[in-house]
């Protein structure tokens, strides 16, 4: 691996644990002002420096993030449709030059396996990998799950494997039963997205399970920024991901006055 690629990956995955706690705040790129992200600046202010990496769009990075932030940046570079339309109709909307200008340590886009525009999203992933690899930028592929698409290990395993085959350096997917089957058949690091907000105790248990089943960390949004106490929640997640805490210990940390 060349220096640029390796160095950027080390800004996402902490060298000591080899894992990452990414904070996903990109939801607005198709759903507008999401609960918890209405004032993104306010959301990020206490959390930004606690995350290893922020997963964010370029507009929000420019306008809502303190320039001295210590966490690295992974830039969402796909977009197109809003929540009102067919979500798989995405394209790549940010150039690699822009990612370099914004000092991104990675770029990310969604693929829509099984959806109307499956093939276009996968071809776009190949194109993005071609461009990003030239400059040593890792590509993170997200296995988007539409309303009609399943969330079982067979479906998500298929999507993750395709993402890795196309050259993604990191894959983000959702937790499901037999999650280990996904990580087992995916040769690149898999990070878990949190999905819809669930009780803190359950989100911590899901994180513990994902790590035990081979995840290299999380790229979590709603279960952190919609938590009653986002700062305590990200600290509890970090304890599981980086320090090997179990969910009970992490929940104690979360509940501590
Ligand atoms: C979807 O909008 C994005 O890919 C999110 O970054 C991803 O779903 C992770 O966020 P959450 O943990 O809220 O699902």
Boltz pocket constraint, residues with backbone or C-beta under 6 A from the ligand:
constraints:
  - pocket:
      binder: B
      contacts: [[A, 24], [A, 25], [A, 26], [A, 27], [A, 55], [A, 142], [A, 192], [A, 193], [A, 194], [A, 195], [A, 196], [A, 219], [A, 220], [A, 221], [A, 222], [A, 223]]
      max_distance: 6.0
